[in-house]
């Protein structure tokens, strides 16, 4: 079962999409033509009572206990051309093999429908999935590593892009490997 989810579809996403599946028995493919109808009177500000940026801190507490650096002025406004801006630094992380680790930051504009966040390790894209999970929610961006391995040691970069520009921020992960083969004698001294 394979899906392609376009979380926020825009007319520029129109086109032909092709899925190609290959294994040792051969190859199969299928195509789909996608048409996104544009809306001209989109309202990006929340309409529900109590859903504005003043509740941001309460909402972000679901994800982090770090100080909230975002303010109401950081909210997306379709009338203002604003490139992404990181409001909180990434922190270097040191863990032992098998431990959980998280890189987290905050960025504006909050809820920009054109904002895209990508993560890189040593300038190569991080493959999100099995051990790596990413979050982008109301100006909060995080990369979770469910269990670290020594090969995960390196520099991690968060790149935020929207229609008006790009910003990036980096931090380092150091993962200390564990002994897998015990070479120390298990016999008490003096026996």
N, C-alpha and C positions, 0 to 999 in steps of 0.2 A: 504494500500500500504506500503510494508516494503522493505527496501533495506539494503544491507551490502556493504559499499564502502571501498575498500582497496586502500588508496590514493597512496601508493608506494608499489607495489607488488614485492616480491622477491621469489626466489625458496624455501626458508624456509617457505613460506606461503602455499605451496602445501598441499593438503589434502582434507578430507571430511568435509564439513560445513553443519550443521543441524539447521533448524529453527523450533522451537516448539512454537505454539500459543495455549494458554489455556484460556477458559472462563467458565462460569457456565453451558454451554451447552455441553462442552466436550473439546477435544484436537485434533489438527491437526499438522502434521509435514511434512517437505519435506527436502531432502538432495541434495547437489550438490557437485560434485568432481571438484576441481580446480587444474589446472596444470599451473605453471608459468615457462616459458622457460627462463633460465638465459642467460645473455649476458656477454661476456668476455671482450669486448672492450668498456665499457661504459666511456663516457667523462662527468665528473660532472661539469666542468667549463662552464659557459655560452658561447655560440657561437655567439649570436647576438651582433652587435656593441652597445656599450654604456650600456651593461647589467652587467658589472662587479661590484665589491664591491665599486668602487669609487663613484657610484651612490647610495650607501647604505643610506646615510643620507637623501637624497631626498625621497627615497622609504619609509623609516621608519617614515617620517613626516606625512604620511597618518594615522598613528596609535597613535603617541605620540608627545608631545612637550618637553619631558624630554631630558636632555643632552644625546647625543649618545656616548656610551662608547666603541662600537665595532670599530675595525680597519680592514684594509685589511689582517693583519696577523691572524685574527680570522676566515677567510674563510675556508671552508672544503677543505681538500686536501686528496685524497684517499691514498696517499703514507705516510701519517703521522697518527700514532695511537694516537688519542687524546680523552680523556674522556670529557664529558660536563663540562663547567666552567661558572658560573654566573658572569657577568661583572657589573651588577647594582643590588643594594639591593631592596628587596620588602619593602614597607613603610607601617607602621601601619595606619589603617584607622578608623575614627570615623564618623558615619552618623546617621541621624534620620531615623526612620522607613519610608519606601517608597522611600528613596533616592537611586540614582544610586551610585555604587562604583566600583573601579577597582584596582586590584593588577597587577602591570606590572614590568617586568624585561627584561634584555638583556642577551643572552647567546651565547657561542661559543661551537663548531664550527658552523659557519653560513651555512645554507643549507645542513647540514649533512643528507643524505637520511635515515640513521638509527636512527636518533634522535627521541625520543618519550618523550612527556611532559605530566605528569599527575598531577592533583590537588587534594589535600586532605584537609578536614576540621576536625580538632581534630583527625587526623590519620585515618579517614574514607574517601573513595573516594567521590569526589564531583560529583553529577549526573548532567552532562551537558545537557542542554535542555531548559526547560520552562523559568526559571529565570537566569540560569547560562550559560554564553557563554565563550568559550576559543578561543584564537588566538595564532598561532605559525607561524611566517612569518619572514624569513630572520634574524634570531637571536632575534627577538622580541617575547616575550611570555606574555600573559595577561589572566587574569580571570576577566570577567565582571559580576557583579551582577546587573541585571536590576532594581530591587527594593528590598531593604534590609528589613528583618524582624528581630525582637529581637532574634529569634531562630538561626539566622545566626551568632550571636556573637561567636567568637572562634578563634583558630589559624589555618591559612591557609598555606599549604606547597606546593611548586612547586617542583616536582621531575623530573629531566631530566636524561634520560638513553639512551646510545648508545652501540655499540659493545664493547667499551673499558672501560666503567665505568658508574658511576652514581654521580649526585650532587643534593643537595637539599637546599632550602632556604625557610624561613618562615616569616610571619608577622601576626599581629592580627587585627581582625575586632571587633569593639564595635558598636552595633546598639541600639540606645535609642528608646524605644517604645513610641508611642503616646497614648494619652487618647482616648478611644473609646466610653466611656460613660462619659458625662459631669456631674459631681456631684456638681459643683459650682452653687450657686444660680444665676439665671438670672434676679432677681428682684433688681432694683437699691435700695440702702439704703435710708431709710427715706420715703418710700411710704407707 
